[in-house]
Structure formats: structure tokens, C-alpha cells
Amino acid sequence: MMTFDFKKIMIAALLVLLAVGSFTLAAPWAADPDTHKHTIEQTEERISSVMTLSGGAAAASATLSLMPGDMCTPLSEQLAELAKYFLLILSALYLEKFLITLSGYITFMFLIPLACLLVAVAVLFGKTNFTRTAAKITLIGLIIFMIVPASVTLSDMVYRTQADKVDQTIEECNDLELVGDSDKGLLNELTTITTNTVDKITSFLDNLLESLAVMIVTSCIIPLLVFAFLIWLVKIIFSANAPVIDSSVIDAITARR
């Protein structure tokens, strides 16, 4: 007949209390945007840059499409394609922003309480394999909690090295004026478009491509690499033998007076 030691019951009760505290106190704290204020500000700064560049590309494309002749049509189409890429980057940034708070909520609402309950069962019933599972769940939860802020920080470090180029493109986008001179006749208007507008939009397109490359690396490639690292790390954790609480250790703890 199985009997329960009073100290084992107390340890299990403390673990249950820790689980309750995790999803009643830690989970709301981890899901609070104020907790991740700096990380969210970094993401919102890049979102603002992408929206400006995307809007500028779309506006320039629309303006060029209204100009006479087909001389600017290739540039207009290229700018329209770039606007689509910026939209994908914007979606990735918003997903990253949502995951900043969601990852902490998942960790402290579900994973950490589950790990505490598994250890409590291990203490009461001597299920040492439960402690191994609990240790893995805890490690995975902490990785999930830290991975998005770490990804944002790493991306921001890389972004800062090219921030001047992006800021220059944004400034050029805000100052870009694509207006033809229609008072000098059709021939002169076409000459103005060829010599001035095309040169201006070509320069803007080159800078826009460089900024797009920076945004793709910092907003898509780096988070994907960090996520791949997470998958690899989780695989290593599950294939390795995590530390367990041996029954003799539990007995030694509960035997103390």
C-alpha cells in the first residue's frame, strides 16, 4: 500500500503553488506589452520604415503609369513588384511583433505549470522519468520565451549597420516629385521625362533595392535562422538525457529534520 510522506506532500504542494503563480502572475506579466516595450519599439520602428518605403514605391509606380508614352512603364512595373515585397516584409514584422508577447504567454501559461505538475507527480509517486520530461519542457519554454526578443535584438544590431542607407532612401522617398512639364508641348515633355524623371526614379529604385535587401535580411532571413536554431536546439534537448531527480535525492530531501 502506497503511503505519502508529509514532506513530499509539502514539496508537491509548493510545486502546484508555483504552477498556479506561473499562469496567474507570470503569464500576464510576460504577455504585457510594457514588459517588452524596448523590443516592440524596435519592431515598430522597422514597421514604420517599411510602410514608408512601400507607400513610396506604390505612389511612384502609380505616378509613372500616368505619364505619357511607354518609356517609364518598365520602371513603374518594377516599383509595383517592390511594393509587394515590402508588403511581405511588413507581414513578417507584424507577426514578429505579435509573437513577442504571445511566446511568453505560452511559456508561463502552459509549459512552466505543466513542468511543475510533472515534478510534483514525480515527487509523490517516484516517477523519475517525469522529471526528465519536466526539465525538457522547462528548457523549451524558456527558449520560446527568449527566442523572439533575441531575434529582434540580433536583427536590430544588423539593421543599425545599414540604417543610414535606409534613412537616406526614406528621405528620398519623401522628397520624390515625379511631375512632367506639360506646358512646353509633347516633345519637350517627353524629353523632360527621359532626362530628369527617369534618372531620378532610377536612382530611387537602386536605393530602394538596397533598402529592400536590408529589410529582407533583418526581418526575414535572420528570424528564420534563429527559428532554425531553435528547432535544432529543441531536437538536441529531446535527444539528450536531461537531468532527473532520483528517488534517493527526494528521500534525502524529505528525510531532513
N, C-alpha and C positions, 0 to 999 in steps of 0.2 A: 504493500500500500504506500502510495506516494505522500510524503509529508513535506510541508513548506517551512523553511526556516524563516523566522521573523525578520532577520536582516535581509534575506533575499527578497522578501516581500517589500521591505522598505526601499531597497535599491530599485526594484521593478516599479514601485510607485513613483519614485523620483524620475525615472526614465519616462513614465507616462506623463508626468507633470511637465517634463522637458518637451515632450511631443506636443502637448497642449499649448505650451508657451510659444512653440515654434509657429503653429498655424494661427494663433490668436494675436501674437505680438510681433514676431519676426517677419511673418508673411506680409502684413500690412506695411511694415517699415520698408521691406525690400521692394514692394510694389508702389511706394510713394515716389512720384517724380522728383520731389525735393531731395530725396536721398541720392539721386543720380543727376543732380542739377548740372554739374560741370560737363558730364558726359553727354547729356541731352543738348546742352548749349553748343557743344562741338558739332553734334549731328545737325542741329538746326542751322548752324552757320553754313555748312556744306549744302543743305537743302536750299537755302536762300540763294547760294551761288548757282546751283544747278537750275533753279527756276528762272533766274535772270538770264542765264545763257540759253536756256531752252526757249524762253519767250523772245529773246533777241533773234535767235535763229529762225523761229517761225515768222516773226514780223518781217525780217529781211527777205525771207523766201516769198512771202505774200506780196511785198512791195516790188520785188524783181519780176514777179509773174505778171504784174500790171503794166510793166514798161513795154514800149512798142518794140516789135520785132522779136526774133528768137535768140538774140545774141546773149541774153542773160538767163535763158531757160535752163541750161546745164547747172549754173550756179544756184538757181532757185531750187532745182530738184535736189541738189546736194545738201543745201541747207535744210530742206524739208526732211531728208533722211537723218541728218544730225539731230534734229529736234526729236525724232523718235527715239534715238539712242539716249538722249538726255532724259526722256520720259521713263525709260527702263531704269536708269541710274536713280532717278527720283523715287521710283517704287522701291528699289533696294534700300535706299536711305530711310524711307518711312518704315519699312519692315524692321530695319535695324533699330530704329527709334522705339518701336513697339516692343521689341524683344528685350530692350534694356530693363524694363520693369517686369515684363512677363517671366523672364528667366528666373529672377529672384523669387517671384511669387510661386512658381512651380517648385523650386527647391525647398522653400520653407513651409509651404502649404502641404506638400505631399511627400517629398523624398526624405527630408530630415525626420518628420514624425514617423514615417514607416520604418526608418532605420532604428529609431529609439524603441519602437514597439517590438521589433525583431530582437533587439538586445534584451529587452525586458523578458520576452518569452525564453530566450536563451538562459537568462539568469534563473528563472523559475523552474524550467524543465530540463536544463542542462543540454540544450540543443546548440552545440558549439558551431555547427555549420551555419546557423542563423547569424552568428556574429560575423562570419566571413561575408555573408551576403549583405549584412548591415554596413560593414566597412566599405564595401564596393559602392553601395547606394549613396553613402555619405560622400565619398570621393567624387562620384559622378555629379551629385547635387552641387557640390562646391565648384566643380569645374564649370557646370552650366551657369552658375551664378556669376562667375568671374569672366567667362569667355567673351561675352558681348562687350563689357566695358574694356577688356583688354584689346579686343579687336578695334574698337573705336579709338582707343588711345594710340595703338600702333598705326592705324590709318591716318590719324591726325598728325602724327610725327612725320610720316611720309608726305602728307599733303602740305605741311608747312614749308617743306623744301622747295615746293613749286607754287606756293601761294601767290608770289609776286606775278607770275605769268598769268594765273587765273584772274587775279585782281585787275591786271592790265587789260585782259580780254573783256572783263565785265565793264570796265570804264570805256573801252572802245565800243562795246555794245550799247551803252547808254548814250554815247555821243554820235552814234552812227546815223547819218542822214542820207537817204537814197532818193533824191528829188531831181528829176530832169528839168532842163530849161526848155520849156515849150514855147517861148516867145520868139525864138530865132529860126523857126522853120524845122521841118522834119529832118533834113540832112544834118544841120548843126546839132539837133537834139541827139541824133544817133552818134555823132562824134563825141558829144559830152558823155554819153553813156559808155562809150568804148574806152575813152581815155581816163575818165575820172571814176565813174561808178564801178566799173569792172575792176580797176586797180584797188579801189577802196574795199570792195567786197571780197576780192581775192586775199588781200592781207588779213581781213577779218576772218575769213574762212580758215586760213593757215593757223591763226592763233586759236580759233575755236576748236580745230582738230587737236592741237596740243593740249588745250584745257580738257577736252573730252578724254584724251588718253590718261591724263592725270586723274580724272574722276573715275574712270573705269578701274584703274589700278587701286585707288584708295577706297572706293565704295563697293567694288565687286570682287576683284581678284584677291585682295588681302583678306577680307572676311571669309571668302571661300577657302583660302589656305588655312586660316585659323580654324574653320569648321572641320576641314580635313584632318588637321592636327588633333582636334577634339575626338573625332571618330577613331583615329589611331590610338589615342590615349585611352579611350574607353575600352577598346579591344584589348590593349595591354593589361588594363586593370582587371577585366573579366577573365583573362587567360592566366593571370598571375595568382599566387596564393596570398590573399590579403591576411593581415594579422587577425587572429581569433582569440577569444577569451577562453582559455582552457578551464575545465571544471575544477581543476586543482587551484587555479588562481581565484575563482569565485569562492571556493570553500575557504581559502586563506583569508580573503577579504571579510567574509561573513563571520569567521571564527574569532576575529579580533574583539577584544573587550574594551 
